[in-house]
Amino acid sequence: MSCSKPAVVSISSMVASMATIKEMCSFFPMASAGLNMLTLCATEQFRKDEILFAVLHPGWVRTDMGGEGVSLTESVEGLLSVMDALTEKQTGVFLDYEGKVTPW
């Protein structure tokens, strides 16, 4: 890792996106967005200290629950790459494992 500033990175899910909850409720009716809200609040509280905050969505990974969607290695490599490249411009954002912004 070589992110040049202190960073707090959390792993979340598209299911916790308020912007997509209408589409996701039929699949996951008990989604929680608390982690995402905590990240947004912490972003503002620690902005003056130059601590970066981000929430990352790993994508659909191959697990017992996730099935055959994406290989776990691809997701992990993507997450590490996104974490390595975090800057002040991305603080307080919700990113996927490819670095694409996900709506809150």
N, C-alpha and C positions, 0 to 999 in steps of 0.2 A: 504494500500500500504506500502511496506517496501523496495522498491528499495533503495539501500544504497547510491546512487549518484543522483545528479540532472539529470532529464531526460526530453527530449522533445519528445513526442510521437504524431505522426500524423496518421490519418486514411486515407487510400488510397484504391485503387482497383487494382486487377490483370490487369485490362484494361490499367493501366498506366505503366505496365512493358514493357520496350523496348524489352526484350527477347521474349515476347509472343505476341507482337503487330501484327505479320503477321497472327496468328490464330484468334486474337480478332477483327481485323479490319472489318471482315464480320459481326460481331455482333454489334460492337460499333465503327463506323467510325470516331468519333470525340473525341477520348481519349486524355486526357491531362496528361503529365508526369512532369509538372512544380513543383509540390509539392515534388516529388521524387528527382528531381535535386536539389532543395533547401535544402533538407535534407542531401544529399551527400556533398554539399558545406559547410553547417553548421557543419557537422561532422568533417571535416578537420579543419575548422576555430577555433572550440572550443575544439579540442582534448586535447590541453595543459591545459585547464581549467577543464578537466575530467567531462564534461557534456555529457551525453549519448543522442544519437539521434536514433530514429527508426521510421519506417513507418510500420503500421499494416494493413493487409487486413482482414476485418471481416468475410469473407466467404459469402456464399449466404444465406442471412438472410430473415426471414419471414417479409416482409413489403408489402405495397400496390403494390410497383413496383417489389419486389423480389419474390413474390409467396410463395410457401410452401417448399422451398429447405431445410432450416435448421431452427431450432427454435431460436428465438432471444436470449433467455436465454442462450443457449449453446454457442453462439457466444460471448456474453458479458462476460460470465464466463471465456471463453478461452482468450479473450483480456486482462482481468484483471490479469489472471495468467501469461500471457506473460510479461505484464508490470512489474509485481511484481518481475520477475526473470531476468530482464535485467542486463547485466554485460558489462564490457568493450569489451568482445569478440563479443557482438552483436551490438555494436554501429555502426551506419551507415548501418544497414541492413534493408531489406524488409522482414517482417515475416507475416505468416498467423496467424489466431486465435489459432492455435495449436502449434505455435512456430517454424514451419517449414520455412526454408529460401526460399524466392521467388526470382527468378532471376530478376535483374534490367532490 
